[in-house]
Amino acid sequence: MMIISSVPRRLFMAVFSAAAALVPLCSAHAEMSAWADNEGGRMRLVALAPDAGGKIRAALQIEPKPGWITYWKEPGGNGIPPQVTIAPGSAVTLDAIAYPVPKHFFNGAIEDIAYDAPVTLPLTLKAAGKGPVEIDALAFIGICRDICIPFQANFQLKLGPAIQSHPEEETILRAAETRLPQPPSADFEVTAHAMSLDRKTLSLTLVLPAKGSGESKGAPDIIVTGPSGYAFTKQIGGKRDGASFKVDVAIGKLPDNYDISGKRWGVLVIDGARAMEATLAFE
């Protein structure tokens, strides 16, 4: 079945702005909010009490309905990435959002980098000071089938003492963390990268995991993330030689007057059942 996302990002944002007033509020005096529902799926917030250093492990659970998708952090030419915003003046801050390995969908010239099944995005939050903690968070995602629908919800959680056991929340968070890409390792990493002088191609040299006798030894899926809002996936002339893989990735139009010097891009490499995410530094 082909998944289609037909709303350009700028139009999607306009639709979102028009719908912004329709914000469901899902509150709870526990570590898990109620589900917020939408035509294309549902989502909720899960969190644990802060540790001794104030770190809060949390996650946004998203469950698209069959046939629907929701987007990765750089979704391709359509849609927008998930957004989580903590209320201004809150005693909690958002440090990071992590993203499980997505899928790559194609329909002619339309390309989506997304999830078509339940996905949990781990969140790293930080509480300021001691005492009871209340999270007041606004989540906004795109959820799409033939068209994209903006899905926004406000979640409020009052976290209990850290000494209490919350096995269901712990299970959800641990499972989400196991679905994240691996960091680079000796058997799966980027060993060299270089941008062409005309900024049209990025050359990559990779070490890929060893394959079993029955596994495909074709090209891995490579997603290069450049400036915010940009993802590049078109491979040119990839060559696999044992564990080594050399390839050029076509770089589309970059922002006007963009200077790559000193920038740090990302690369996600999906090779069979394994995925690795690394940073590309440009001097």
Disulfide bonds with the S-S distance in Angstrom:
Cys144-Cys148 2.03
